[in-house]
Amino acid sequence: MIIDIHGHYTTAPELHNQWRIDQLAAYAAGQPSPEYPEISDEIIRETIEQNQLKLIKERGSDLTIFSPRASAMGHHEGDQRISLEWTVACNNLIKRVVDLFPEDFVGVAQLPQSPGADLTETIKEMERCVNELGFIGVNLNPDPSGGQWQTVPLTDKFWYPLYEKMVELDVPAMIHVSASCNHNFHATGAHYMNADTTAFMQLLQGNLFGDFPTLRFIIPHGGGAVPYHWGRYRGLADMLKQPSVDTHLMNNVFFDTCVYHQPGIDLLVDVIDNKNILFGSEMIGAVRGIDPQTGNYFDDTKRYIDAATISEEERTNIFSKNARTVFPRLDAKLKERGL
């Protein structure tokens, strides 16, 4: 089985996207949010069958862990009420996709976050999505201010109530920022990579997993700059009088394979322990075109794993086993299906 742990609903119906525009316009005008539109199953089916599902079948994966479009989370827009309304709408839409295509998708939740807001609604929505909608994880934005970094590090005790609930529910979080409102940082080319690297360094500086030994984070996009500068982070851990990175972080931190060329994947599988790598593509996401050097889509990441110089056991771990370990609720669902 091949499990893609990084999928977003980037092809969500236009009625859904327009509602977000109208919601923000109403907020700016001091008016209540408009009523959410009726979206038929047929519309949802069309957006999935002609896009994600088509590529899943063509590229040979079996199951996609699916969440709302990350760049559209927009935690820096509006306030906590606006974020909650939008988040509920996005998560409900993911639930409908999963219900329509239960063999192909499983849900991961967007969280309502807003600069300066507490985590009360964040935790409540996570509980709803896991306990009522059957989702198996969450996406956590370490920078709700959209590139301004007006928040505390992930190791700050501000986040602890959320982590306590994650541990109780036994769900991991993918560390994933949203759009950038800072013109210095292109969203997918700079802000995403910066955030991935920043999150790892924050974790290295702290002792979060001493307090939460079973907490699990996925740092996407191949871990940002971390694998390429692995020696730097090992050296910084030593300089900062922290334990070895291998024991300090790598029982709790995992990277995906959203790296869009063969040399990048080759470096990832050479530097990072196999147990810490999860297959992901983020297809129809940040990089959608065809690589003129290979003639294949940049985000067809299965090709890179197939071509990597690793054992078949290591390939199986990356494609499925590691995901089932990091997402216990997914493992339970698959076992119920006899898989």
C-alpha positions as CSV (number, residue, x, y, z in Angstrom):
1,M,0.0,0.0,0.0
2,I,1.2,3.5,-0.8
3,I,0.0,6.2,1.6
4,D,0.4,9.9,0.6
5,I,0.4,11.8,3.8
6,H,0.4,15.3,2.3
7,G,-2.7,16.1,0.2
8,H,-4.7,19.4,0.2
9,Y,-8.1,20.2,-1.3
10,T,-6.6,22.7,-3.7
11,T,-9.4,22.2,-6.2
12,A,-12.3,23.0,-3.7
13,P,-15.5,24.2,-5.4
14,E,-15.7,27.8,-6.4
15,L,-18.9,28.2,-4.4
16,H,-16.8,27.4,-1.3
17,N,-14.0,29.8,-2.3
18,Q,-16.5,32.6,-3.1
19,W,-18.1,32.2,0.3
20,R,-14.7,33.0,1.9
21,I,-14.4,36.2,-0.2
22,D,-17.9,37.2,0.8
23,Q,-17.2,36.3,4.5
24,L,-14.1,38.5,4.6
25,A,-16.0,41.3,2.8
26,A,-18.8,41.1,5.3
27,Y,-16.3,41.2,8.2
28,A,-14.7,44.3,6.8
29,A,-18.1,46.0,6.5
30,G,-19.0,45.1,10.1
31,Q,-21.8,42.7,8.9
32,P,-22.6,39.1,9.8
33,S,-21.1,36.4,7.7
34,P,-23.3,35.2,4.8
35,E,-25.0,31.9,4.9
36,Y,-22.7,29.1,3.6
37,P,-23.9,27.9,0.1
38,E,-25.3,24.5,-0.8
39,I,-22.7,22.5,-2.6
40,S,-24.0,19.3,-4.3
41,D,-22.2,15.9,-4.1
42,E,-21.9,16.1,-7.9
43,I,-19.9,19.3,-7.7
44,I,-17.5,17.8,-5.1
45,R,-17.2,14.6,-7.1
46,E,-16.2,16.5,-10.2
47,T,-13.6,18.5,-8.4
48,I,-12.0,15.4,-7.1
49,E,-12.4,12.9,-9.9
50,Q,-11.0,15.2,-12.5
51,N,-8.0,16.2,-10.4
52,Q,-6.6,14.4,-7.3
53,L,-8.3,11.1,-7.9
54,K,-7.3,11.0,-11.5
55,L,-3.6,11.6,-10.6
56,I,-3.7,9.1,-7.7
57,K,-4.8,6.4,-10.1
58,E,-2.2,7.5,-12.8
59,R,0.7,7.7,-10.4
60,G,0.0,4.6,-8.4
61,S,-0.8,5.6,-4.8
62,D,-3.6,4.1,-2.8
63,L,-4.7,6.5,0.0
64,T,-4.2,10.2,0.5
65,I,-4.3,11.9,3.9
66,F,-6.4,15.0,2.9
67,S,-6.7,18.4,4.5
68,P,-8.0,21.9,3.5
69,R,-5.8,24.0,1.2
70,A,-3.0,25.3,3.4
71,S,-2.4,28.6,1.6
72,A,-6.1,29.4,2.1
73,M,-6.2,28.8,5.8
74,G,-5.6,32.6,6.1
75,H,-5.3,32.7,9.9
76,H,-4.0,36.3,9.6
77,E,-7.4,37.5,8.1
78,G,-10.3,38.6,10.2
79,D,-10.4,37.5,13.8
80,Q,-10.9,34.2,15.8
81,R,-14.7,34.1,14.9
82,I,-13.9,34.5,11.2
83,S,-11.2,31.8,11.5
84,L,-13.5,29.4,13.3
85,E,-16.3,29.9,10.7
86,W,-14.0,29.3,7.8
87,T,-12.2,26.4,9.5
88,V,-15.5,24.6,10.2
89,A,-16.6,25.0,6.6
90,C,-13.3,23.7,5.3
91,N,-13.2,20.7,7.6
92,N,-16.8,19.8,6.8
93,L,-16.0,19.9,3.2
94,I,-13.1,17.5,3.7
95,K,-15.5,15.2,5.6
96,R,-17.8,15.2,2.6
97,V,-14.9,14.2,0.3
98,V,-13.9,11.4,2.6
99,D,-17.5,10.2,2.8
100,L,-17.8,10.2,-1.0
101,F,-14.4,8.5,-1.6
102,P,-13.8,6.5,1.6
103,E,-11.3,4.1,0.0
104,D,-9.1,7.0,-1.4
105,F,-9.0,9.7,1.3
106,V,-8.8,10.1,5.0
107,G,-9.2,13.5,6.8
108,V,-6.8,15.8,8.6
109,A,-8.1,19.0,10.2
110,Q,-7.4,22.6,9.7
111,L,-7.4,24.4,13.0
112,P,-8.9,27.8,13.8
113,Q,-6.1,30.1,14.8
114,S,-5.8,33.8,15.0
115,P,-3.0,36.2,16.1
116,G,-3.4,36.9,19.8
117,A,-6.2,34.4,20.3
118,D,-6.1,31.7,22.9
119,L,-6.4,28.0,22.0
120,T,-10.0,27.3,23.3
121,E,-11.6,27.1,19.9
122,T,-8.6,25.5,18.4
123,I,-8.8,22.6,20.8
124,K,-12.6,22.3,20.5
125,E,-12.4,22.0,16.7
126,M,-9.7,19.5,16.9
127,E,-11.8,17.4,19.3
128,R,-14.8,17.7,16.9
129,C,-12.8,16.7,13.9
130,V,-11.2,13.7,15.6
131,N,-14.1,12.4,17.7
132,E,-17.0,13.3,15.4
133,L,-15.6,13.5,11.9
134,G,-13.1,10.6,12.2
135,F,-10.0,12.7,11.2
136,I,-6.6,11.2,12.1
137,G,-4.5,14.4,12.6
138,V,-4.3,18.1,12.4
139,N,-2.3,20.9,10.6
140,L,-0.8,23.4,13.0
141,N,0.3,26.8,11.9
142,P,3.3,28.1,13.9
143,D,2.8,31.6,12.5
144,P,-0.9,32.6,12.4
145,S,0.2,36.2,11.6
146,G,1.1,35.2,8.0
147,G,4.8,35.8,7.8
148,Q,5.1,38.4,10.5
149,W,6.0,35.8,13.2
150,Q,4.0,37.6,15.9
151,T,3.7,34.5,18.1
152,V,5.7,32.5,20.6
153,P,7.9,29.5,19.6
154,L,6.4,26.0,19.4
155,T,8.1,25.1,22.7
156,D,6.4,27.9,24.7
157,K,3.9,26.8,27.3
158,F,1.2,28.7,25.5
159,W,0.9,25.7,23.2
160,Y,0.8,23.1,26.0
161,P,-3.0,22.7,26.3
162,L,-3.1,21.9,22.6
163,Y,-0.3,19.4,22.9
164,E,-2.0,17.8,25.9
165,K,-5.1,17.2,23.8
166,M,-3.0,15.9,20.9
167,V,-1.4,13.3,23.2
168,E,-4.8,12.4,24.7
169,L,-6.3,11.9,21.2
170,D,-3.1,10.3,19.9
171,V,-2.9,12.4,16.8
172,P,0.1,14.0,15.1
173,A,0.3,17.5,13.7
174,M,1.8,18.6,10.5
175,I,3.6,21.9,11.0
176,H,2.2,24.0,8.1
177,V,2.0,27.7,7.6
178,S,-0.5,29.4,5.4
179,A,-0.3,32.4,3.0
180,S,2.2,35.1,3.6
181,C,1.2,38.8,4.0
182,N,4.8,39.8,4.2
183,H,6.0,40.9,0.8
184,N,9.5,39.8,1.6
185,F,8.4,36.1,1.7
186,H,6.9,34.4,-1.3
187,A,4.4,32.0,0.2
188,T,5.4,28.6,-1.1
189,G,9.0,29.4,-2.2
190,A,10.1,31.2,0.9
191,H,7.5,31.3,3.7
192,Y,6.9,27.6,3.7
193,M,10.6,26.7,3.6
194,N,11.4,29.3,6.3
195,A,8.7,27.9,8.6
196,D,9.8,24.3,8.2
197,T,13.3,25.2,9.1
198,T,12.3,27.6,11.9
199,A,10.1,25.0,13.5
200,F,12.9,22.5,13.6
201,M,15.3,25.0,15.2
202,Q,12.7,26.0,17.8
203,L,12.3,22.3,18.8
204,L,16.1,21.9,18.9
205,Q,16.4,24.8,21.3
206,G,13.8,23.5,23.7
207,N,12.9,20.4,25.6
208,L,9.3,19.9,24.4
209,F,9.5,16.2,24.0
210,G,10.9,15.8,27.5
211,D,7.5,17.1,28.6
212,F,5.5,15.3,25.9
213,P,7.5,12.1,25.0
214,T,4.7,10.8,22.7
215,L,4.0,14.0,20.8
216,R,4.6,13.7,17.1
217,F,5.2,16.5,14.5
218,I,5.6,16.2,10.7
219,I,7.7,18.9,9.2
220,P,6.7,18.9,5.5
221,H,8.5,19.8,2.2
222,G,11.3,17.5,3.1
223,G,12.1,19.3,6.3
224,G,12.9,22.6,4.7
225,A,16.7,23.3,4.9
226,V,17.3,20.8,7.7
227,P,18.5,17.7,5.8
228,Y,20.7,19.7,3.6
229,H,22.3,21.3,6.7
230,W,22.1,18.3,9.0
231,G,25.7,18.9,10.2
232,R,24.8,22.4,11.2
233,Y,21.9,21.3,13.4
234,R,24.0,18.5,14.9
235,G,26.7,21.0,15.7
236,L,24.2,23.6,17.0
237,A,22.8,21.0,19.4
238,D,26.3,20.4,20.7
239,M,27.0,24.2,21.0
240,L,23.7,24.8,22.8
241,K,24.5,21.9,25.3
242,Q,21.5,20.0,24.0
243,P,21.4,16.2,23.6
244,S,22.1,14.6,20.3
245,V,19.6,15.5,17.6
246,D,18.9,11.8,17.1
247,T,17.6,11.3,20.6
248,H,16.5,14.9,21.3
249,L,14.1,15.2,18.4
250,M,14.1,12.4,15.9
251,N,11.8,10.0,17.9
252,N,9.1,12.7,17.6
253,V,9.8,14.6,14.4
254,F,9.3,13.3,10.8
255,F,9.8,14.7,7.3
256,D,7.8,14.1,4.2
257,T,9.0,13.6,0.6
258,C,7.6,16.7,-0.9
259,V,10.9,17.4,-2.6
260,Y,10.6,17.9,-6.3
261,H,13.8,16.5,-7.8
262,Q,15.8,13.3,-7.6
263,P,19.0,14.7,-6.1
264,G,16.9,16.2,-3.2
265,I,15.2,12.9,-2.5
266,D,18.5,11.1,-2.7
267,L,20.0,13.4,-0.1
268,L,16.9,13.1,2.1
269,V,17.1,9.3,2.2
270,D,20.8,9.3,2.7
271,V,21.0,11.8,5.6
272,I,17.7,11.1,7.5
273,D,17.0,7.8,9.2
274,N,14.4,5.8,7.2
275,K,12.0,5.7,10.1
276,N,11.6,9.4,10.0
277,I,10.6,9.7,6.3
278,L,6.9,9.6,5.2
279,F,5.8,9.6,1.6
280,G,4.0,12.7,0.5
281,S,3.4,14.6,-2.8
282,E,1.3,17.7,-2.1
283,M,0.0,17.1,-5.6
284,I,-1.8,19.9,-7.4
285,G,-0.1,22.2,-4.9
286,A,2.9,24.5,-4.9
287,V,4.6,23.1,-7.9
288,R,2.2,21.8,-10.6
289,G,4.1,21.8,-13.8
290,I,6.2,19.4,-15.8
291,D,10.0,19.3,-15.3
292,P,11.5,20.0,-18.7
293,Q,14.6,18.0,-17.7
294,T,12.6,14.8,-17.1
295,G,9.3,15.2,-18.9
296,N,7.5,14.2,-15.7
297,Y,5.5,16.3,-13.2
298,F,7.6,17.8,-10.5
299,D,5.1,16.7,-7.8
300,D,5.1,13.0,-9.0
301,T,7.2,12.1,-6.0
302,K,6.6,8.4,-6.2
303,R,9.0,8.3,-9.1
304,Y,11.8,9.6,-6.9
305,I,11.3,7.1,-4.2
306,D,11.1,4.3,-6.8
307,A,14.4,5.4,-8.2
308,A,16.2,6.0,-4.9
309,T,19.0,3.7,-3.9
310,I,17.3,2.1,-0.9
311,S,16.2,-1.4,0.0
312,E,12.7,-2.7,-0.6
313,E,12.1,-2.7,3.1
314,E,13.0,0.9,3.4
315,R,10.8,1.7,0.4
316,T,7.9,0.0,2.1
317,N,8.5,1.9,5.3
318,I,8.5,5.2,3.5
319,F,5.4,4.3,1.4
320,S,3.2,3.0,4.2
321,K,4.7,1.5,7.4
322,N,6.0,4.8,8.8
323,A,2.7,6.6,8.2
324,R,0.8,3.9,10.1
325,T,3.2,4.4,13.0
326,V,2.9,8.2,13.1
327,F,-0.9,8.1,12.5
328,P,-2.2,5.4,14.9
329,R,-5.8,6.2,14.0
330,L,-5.0,5.6,10.4
331,D,-3.5,2.3,11.3
332,A,-6.7,1.3,13.2
333,K,-8.9,2.3,10.3
334,L,-6.8,0.2,7.9
335,K,-6.8,-2.8,10.2
336,E,-10.6,-2.6,10.3
337,R,-10.5,-3.0,6.5
338,G,-8.2,-5.9,6.8
339,L,-5.2,-4.0,5.4
